[in-house]
Amino acid sequence: MSRVCQVTGAEVAFGRNVSHSHRRTNRRFDVNIQKKRYWAPSLGRHVTLRLSARGIKTVDVRGIDAVVADIRARGGRL
């Protein structure tokens, strides 16, 4: 499964490690993805989402119902 946040859309980024001698090697910046289970009153059931740390904060601010509505409007699965 891909490491993509269902709320913010954050995904893996790529870059370079640069050593002291300035040799460059490839690296990846992984997203801090967590599985989080919420009770969605509008659906009347629990919803499990794959969220980044920023996505969890977004759900805390906006509320789970607003976030679920956005995900469904984009055609995402819950």
ZIDA-V385642 format. One line per field, one symbol per residue. ss: DSSP state (H for helix, E for strand, - for the rest). burial: b if it has 16 or more other ideal C-beta (glycine too) atoms within 10 Angstrom, else e. Layout:
BEGIN
ss->???
burial->???
END
This chain:
BEGIN
ss->------------EEEEEE-----EEEEEE---EEEEEEEE----EEEEEEEEHHHHHHHHHH-HHHHHHHHHH-----
burial->eeeebbbbebeeeeeeeeeeeeeeeeeeeebebeeeebebeeeeeebebbbbeebbebbeeeebeebbeebeeeeeee
END
